[in-house]
Amino acid sequence: MPSTVAIITRTRNRPLLLQRAIQSVLRQNYPNWIHVIVNDGGDPQAVKTLVESHDAAYARRLIVITHPNSLGMEAASNAGIRASQSDYLLIHDDDDSLEPDFLEKTVKYLDNPPWPQISGVVSFTNRIDEIIDENTVHETGRSLFKKLGECIRIDDVALLNPFPPISFLFARKVLDEIGLYDDKLPVLGDWDFNLRFIMRYDIGVIKEPLANYHHRPTIKQGQMGNSVHAQSDLHAFYDTLVRNRFLRMMPSNYIGMLMLQNRHINLLERLYKHPVIGRCIRLWSRWVNPSIPINLP
């Protein structure tokens, strides 16, 4: 039997972006999926009207869940996961999109992984900057979000989240061991989940940009913004709380030790890249203390 995928989309009063997400799912070359749209406190009629216009294309591969009041992003993810059955899972936010062959290539990879411990796979991701003018989305720039190696490194995830949810397909069975998303986190729930995932399982990489991570950096407020831009203070606060959670597990938890180590590495990188401080470090290395590296490895 071909493997099945549950695609979970969290949305709230963004029909313009949800329309794009629906088209992203319907354009997939791989047909064995179920799309679960979780309307987290938004207008139910707007979602109903939108999905009904695609009824024939969905061919009964759609589940819509409506929360009368918003429960938060991670609670919405968990609701979609619980409402579906599948071999694999993908969190497809309403403002992101996939290339048509994303599922085809990621499912093929996980069906026959190069290493038995691999239970998830990410693809390279395009970062797409965009603006919204009235009721139209305009792309303003495109670049590779982050260059990844052959496999995701634990220390990279401990430093910061190296991939967005849209690029990450993973096996549902891992939830029996690592649990669902933490619905107490209003942001960074995906990073917390990825940390728990990487502590138990490996994540492979497909070096093709098969996913699109859409950013609207000029929108600092309102529902059309990205949380990473519109809620930057909240991100900083919960970044600290997530790190503290793993650091408290030391010394039994190596993730916590890596976080502590990577915090110092991150600070060093910022110092070396500073136009004035970095130059002073290199001059000090050259003329005073040669044991100090001119550049970080």
C-alpha positions, -999 to 999 in steps of 0.1 A, spaced: 0 0 0 13 35 -8 22 56 22 -3 82 33 3 118 44 -18 140 66 -12 177 58 -22 200 87 -30 236 79 -36 261 108 -55 292 98 -73 322 112 -90 349 91 -65 348 63 -86 336 33 -62 352 8 -33 331 21 -54 300 28 -64 300 -9 -27 298 -19 -21 270 7 -51 250 -7 -37 253 -42 -3 242 -30 -18 210 -16 -40 203 -46 -10 207 -70 9 179 -54 19 151 -78 17 126 -50 -21 118 -45 -22 98 -12 -28 127 12 -56 140 34 -57 178 41 -68 189 75 -76 226 78 -79 238 114 -98 271 116 -85 283 149 -110 309 160 -116 325 125 -147 331 105 -161 297 97 -182 309 68 -151 322 50 -133 289 52 -165 270 42 -170 291 11 -133 287 1 -131 249 5 -165 243 -12 -151 260 -43 -125 232 -44 -148 203 -35 -143 184 -68 -105 187 -67 -103 175 -31 -123 143 -39 -131 137 -2 -95 142 9 -104 171 32 -112 175 69 -122 209 84 -120 215 121 -134 247 136 -124 261 170 -150 287 181 -122 305 200 -85 305 192 -66 278 211 -31 287 196 -9 273 168 3 242 186 -31 232 199 -44 236 163 -16 213 150 -24 187 176 -61 188 168 -53 182 131 -30 153 140 -56 137 162 -83 140 136 -64 122 109 -47 89 102 -16 86 81 19 72 79 35 107 76 27 142 88 34 177 75 26 210 91 16 233 62 9 268 76 -17 288 56 9 313 44 35 289 31 35 267 -1 51 236 -17 65 228 -50 44 202 -68 69 174 -63 75 179 -26 54 150 -13 65 127 -41 102 131 -33 100 133 5 77 103 8 100 83 -15 129 92 8 112 82 40 99 50 25 135 39 19 157 60 41 195 57 38 198 51 76 173 32 98 173 59 125 160 85 100 123 92 107 120 126 92 132 145 61 135 182 52 141 197 18 160 229 10 136 258 13 131 290 -6 126 322 15 101 343 -4 97 379 7 63 394 -2 40 423 3 2 425 3 -14 453 -17 -51 454 -12 -61 418 -20 -31 407 -40 2 392 -28 34 404 -46 67 387 -44 96 411 -37 125 387 -34 136 351 -33 166 333 -18 177 300 -3 165 300 34 195 280 47 220 256 32 218 222 49 242 192 50 233 156 42 216 151 76 204 176 102 230 180 130 219 180 166 241 210 175 226 230 147 190 225 161 203 233 196 216 267 183 185 277 164 157 262 144 174 254 110 143 246 90 106 258 89 77 234 94 67 235 57 99 217 47 96 188 73 79 155 66 81 131 95 67 97 105 36 97 127 49 68 148 75 90 165 47 108 184 44 77 206 78 84 220 83 122 218 47 134 222 27 161 204 34 198 200 35 218 233 3 238 232 15 260 261 39 277 237 23 305 216 54 306 194 85 284 188 65 252 193 80 238 161 116 244 175 107 227 208 92 197 188 123 195 166 146 194 196 126 165 211 126 148 177 163 151 171 171 137 206 156 103 194 157 102 156 177 115 127 164 138 100 176 135 64 180 162 38 169 165 2 191 192 -14 164 206 -36 142 237 -28 109 219 -27 93 241 0 85 279 2 87 298 34 69 331 28 79 362 48 62 396 50 88 416 69 71 450 64 39 438 82 47 442 119 11 440 132 -21 422 124 -31 388 112 -13 390 78 21 392 95 45 364 103 49 357 139 87 359 135 83 395 125 50 406 140 58 389 174 95 393 176 94 402 214 73 371 221 99 350 201 127 364 222 109 356 254 99 320 246 134 314 230 148 319 265 121 296 281 127 268 257 165 270 262 160 271 300 138 240 298 165 219 281 194 235 302 176 223 334 179 188 322 217 189 324 239 170 329 217 141 317 205 159 286 233 166 260 209 190 242 212 214 271 250 212 271 250 219 234 227 249 239 250 263 265 281 258 242 263 272 212 253 303 230 290 312 235 297 302 199 269 325 187 283 354 207 318 348 193 305 348 158 288 381 164 320 396 178 341 384 149 316 398 124 314 432 140 332 457 118 351 473 147 354 445 173 363 419 146 391 441 133 405 446 168 405 408 174 424 402 142 449 430 150 454 416 185 459 381 171 485 394 146 506 416 168 500 406 205 487 370 209 490 347 179 471 319 197 439 338 191 425 327 157 422 354 131 389 339 120 365 313 135 367 279 118 
